[in-house]
Amino acid sequence: MLTPKKLEEIAKQISDAVPPGMKTMAEGAEAKVKQVLQSQISRLDFVSREEFDIQSQVLMRTREKLEALETRLAKLEKPET
């Protein structure tokens, strides 16, 4: 996940790439780039690693329950001999 610190680093790298003659404009551009990056990232549908791990565990438990039910159903459907 991109943290505010990481966003600042990206914005700084972009502004550092600006030619020296435009440094004064780069200072204002750094803030604008940071603002645009934050705006665009906020539009993306990200989940935290913690939420992803929780949902993965829920899915695993659900699959286990489904497999147990399928096994049980197969035994019930099996014709008696």
N, C-alpha and C positions, 0 to 999 in steps of 0.2 A: 504494500500500500504506500502511496506517496504521502509523506509527511510534510508539514509546512517547511521544515528545514530542508528537505530534498527539493521542494519547489523553489526555495530561495537559491539553492545551489544551481539548479537548472537555469533560473532567470539570470544569475550572475554569469554563468558560462556563456549564455547568449549575449549578454551585454559586453563581456570581455572580448567577444569576437568582433565587436564594432571597431572600425578604424579609429586611431587616436584623435584625429581631428574632430570626431563626432562624439567625444567623451561626454561633453555637457548634455548633449541630447541623449546619450546612452543612460545617464543617471535617471532621467525621466522615463526612458524606454524600459529600464529594468523593472520599475514599479508597474508599468503597463503590461509587460510580458508576464509578470507574476500574476497580475489580476486576470489576464486572459487565460493563463494556464489553470488557475483555480476555478474559473468559471467553466471551462471545458471539462475539467475532471469531475466537477460536481454534477455534470449532466450524465456521466457514465454510471452504470449500475454495478458498483463494486460492493463486495461484502468483505468483512474482515476475515482474517485467517481463522480466528476463534469461531466465528459463525459458520464458516465452511466446515471446520472440524466437527462442530456440534451436529450439523446437518448430515455429514458423512456417517456419524455414529447412529443417528436416527435411521438413516437409510439401511445401514447394516442390520440393525435390530429388526426392521420391517421385513427385510429379505429373509432373515432367519425364521421369523414367524410365518411368512408365506410358505417357505419350504416345509416347515413342520405341518402346516395345514394341508399342503399338497400331498405329503406322505400319508397323513391321516385319511384324507379323502380317497386316495388310491387304495388303502386297506379296506375302507368301507365299501368301495365299488367292486372290489375283487369278489368274484363269485365263489360261494362256498362249495367245497367238493366233499 
